[in-house]
Amino acid sequence: MELFTVEFWLALASIIMIDLVLAGDNAIVIGMAARNIPKENQKKVIIWGTAGAVIIRMIATLLVVYLLLVPGLHLIGGLALIYIAYKLLIEEQEDNEVSGSTRMWAAIRTIIIADAMMGLDNVLGVAGAAHGDTLLVIVGLAISIPVMVWCSTLIMKLMERFPWIIVLGSAILAWTAAKMVMEESFITSYFANGFVKYGFEIFVVLAVVLLGLRTKKKKEAARTISEPAL
């Protein structure tokens, strides 16, 4: 596709819109993963996590034809995302001996893995809009980086003020994971019935949220018991 033609700009606009529309889940993951990192490292986590996720997505977009041939990709990604939704819900700021850099890179790793698991729909959309043009893929994803950084920072600040948003974010990720599982080609027929489909989505969301809240409550109770009386 030739540069600076109407076709080029229309395709680029399509890619940017796809990235922006589907950036919500990514921003939630990034914000949740960074919220318990020390303040001085939060910006680094957001920037490096976003950059790493975009690079992985860029590579996946270029290899999308081969990725579609991998059996069980949606199922594996969905199950992994269910665990991540649970893990991000129960994570808390901890006063322990773990170094700030270790926790920072652990958060970045979580962001990249989560984005890789749930980015297949985005990859398919971008690949289709780009029509095989590598430059379009790179430029479109590069433009989406500052938007994702801004959204992630906003979500993280909202979580600090309104803790219930953490639960909502985990529920959204669990719902995304449930949809991924149902999109797996060799089991999708089992969810053709609307009752089964929505029932499965509700079950996954409730299981992640309720189990996560129960685990958080147990951890808080254990911490209260272990704290010395004044």
CORVEN-V798964 format. One record per residue. N is the residue number from 1. SS is DSSP state (a for helix, b for strand, c for the rest). OMEGA is omega in radians with two decimals (NA if undefined). D_FIRST is the distance of its C-alpha to the first C-alpha in Angstrom with 2 decimals. Layout:
n=[N N]
ss=[SS SS]
omega=[OMEGA OMEGA]
d_first=[D_FIRST D_FIRST]
This chain:
n=[1 2 3 4 5 6 7 8 9 10 11 12 13 14 15 16 17 18 19 20 21 22 23 24 25 26 27 28 29 30 31 32 33 34 35 36 37 38 39 40 41 42 43 44 45 46 47 48 49 50 51 52 53 54 55 56 57 58 59 60 61 62 63 64 65 66 67 68 69 70 71 72 73 74 75 76 77 78 79 80 81 82 83 84 85 86 87 88 89 90 91 92 93 94 95 96 97 98 99 100 101 102 103 104 105 106 107 108 109 110 111 112 113 114 115 116 117 118 119 120 121 122 123 124 125 126 127 128 129 130 131 132 133 134 135 136 137 138 139 140 141 142 143 144 145 146 147 148 149 150 151 152 153 154 155 156 157 158 159 160 161 162 163 164 165 166 167 168 169 170 171 172 173 174 175 176 177 178 179 180 181 182 183 184 185 186 187 188 189 190 191 192 193 194 195 196 197 198 199 200 201 202 203 204 205 206 207 208 209 210 211 212 213 214 215 216 217 218 219 220 221 222 223 224 225 226 227 228 229 230]
ss=[c c c c c a a a a a a a a a a a a a a a a c a a a a a a a a a a a a c c c c a a a a a a a a a a a a a a a a a a a a a a a a c a a a a c c c c c a a a a a a a a a a a a a a a a a a c c c c c c c c c a a a a a a a a a a a a a a a a a a a c a a a a a a a a a a a c c c a a a a a a a a a a a a a a a a a a a a a a a a a a a a c c a a a a a a a a a a a a a a a a a a a c c c c c a a a a c c a a a a a a a a a a a a a a a a a a a a a a a a a a a a a a a a a c c c c]
omega=[-3.08 -3.13 3.01 3.00 3.13 -3.14 3.14 -3.08 3.09 3.12 3.12 3.11 3.12 -3.13 -3.14 3.13 3.11 -3.14 -3.09 -3.12 -3.08 -3.08 -3.08 -3.13 -3.13 3.14 3.11 3.13 -3.09 3.14 -3.13 -3.12 -3.07 -2.95 -3.09 3.09 3.09 -3.03 -3.05 -3.12 -3.05 -3.14 3.13 3.13 -3.13 -3.09 -3.12 3.10 3.11 -3.13 3.13 3.12 -3.14 3.12 3.11 -3.14 3.12 3.12 -3.13 3.13 -3.14 -3.10 -2.99 -3.14 -3.13 3.13 -3.13 -3.13 -3.12 -3.12 3.08 -3.06 3.12 -3.12 3.14 3.13 3.14 3.13 3.11 -3.12 3.05 3.12 -3.14 3.10 3.11 -3.09 -3.14 3.13 -3.04 -3.14 3.14 3.02 -3.08 3.06 -3.13 -3.05 -3.14 -3.08 3.13 -3.12 3.13 3.13 3.14 -3.12 3.05 3.11 3.11 3.13 3.11 3.14 -3.08 -3.13 -3.13 -3.13 3.13 -3.11 -3.01 -3.06 -3.05 3.12 3.10 -3.14 -3.13 -3.14 -3.14 -3.14 3.13 -3.13 -3.08 -3.14 3.09 -3.12 -3.10 -3.12 3.12 3.14 -3.09 -3.12 -3.13 3.13 3.12 3.13 -3.09 -3.07 -3.12 3.12 3.14 3.11 -3.13 -3.13 -3.13 3.13 3.12 -3.13 3.14 3.11 3.11 3.12 3.12 -3.12 -3.07 -3.09 -3.12 3.11 3.10 3.11 3.12 3.12 3.10 3.12 3.13 3.11 3.12 3.11 3.08 3.14 3.13 3.11 3.11 -3.13 -3.09 3.13 3.12 -2.96 -3.04 3.07 -3.06 -3.13 -3.14 -3.10 3.13 3.11 -3.09 -3.14 3.14 -3.10 -3.10 3.09 3.12 3.13 3.14 -3.14 -3.11 -3.13 -3.13 -3.14 -3.13 -3.07 -3.09 3.11 3.12 3.13 3.11 3.13 3.11 -3.13 3.12 -3.13 3.12 3.13 3.13 3.14 3.11 3.14 -3.07 -3.13 -3.13 3.13 -3.14 NA]
d_first=[0.00 3.82 6.57 9.32 8.31 10.23 7.68 6.41 10.20 11.31 9.58 11.00 14.23 14.51 14.36 16.89 19.08 19.21 20.27 22.83 24.30 24.82 25.96 29.56 30.71 29.26 31.03 34.23 34.18 33.60 36.29 38.77 38.33 38.80 41.69 44.47 43.28 45.37 44.19 43.40 40.91 39.23 36.50 35.76 35.56 33.14 30.81 30.97 30.90 27.80 26.02 27.12 26.07 22.53 22.26 23.64 21.28 18.24 19.66 20.53 17.07 15.81 18.97 19.18 19.52 22.55 23.93 24.27 26.60 28.95 32.01 33.53 30.65 31.07 34.85 34.96 32.64 34.71 38.00 36.89 35.81 39.21 40.92 38.80 39.59 43.28 43.17 41.62 44.25 47.23 46.14 48.33 49.01 51.45 53.98 54.09 53.84 50.18 48.49 45.96 43.34 43.87 43.45 40.39 38.56 39.78 38.19 34.86 35.04 35.78 32.78 30.35 32.01 32.11 28.45 27.55 29.87 28.66 24.93 23.97 23.31 21.08 19.22 18.79 17.59 15.00 13.77 13.58 11.80 9.08 8.50 8.93 6.66 9.78 9.24 8.95 12.03 13.87 13.54 14.44 17.34 18.51 18.93 20.95 23.44 25.65 25.85 27.09 29.51 30.93 31.35 32.99 35.36 36.34 37.05 39.08 41.19 41.81 42.98 45.50 46.96 46.73 47.20 46.77 43.03 43.01 44.38 41.88 38.99 40.41 40.80 37.16 36.04 38.57 37.29 33.69 35.15 37.10 34.05 32.27 35.35 35.55 31.94 32.92 32.65 36.16 38.00 36.05 38.45 41.32 39.85 39.35 42.48 41.91 45.15 44.21 40.67 41.83 44.95 43.00 40.82 44.01 45.79 43.16 42.96 46.76 47.29 45.06 46.43 50.08 50.15 48.42 50.87 53.77 52.73 52.37 55.81 57.35 55.87 57.22 60.62 60.74 59.87 62.61 65.16 64.29 64.57 68.06 70.29 71.18]
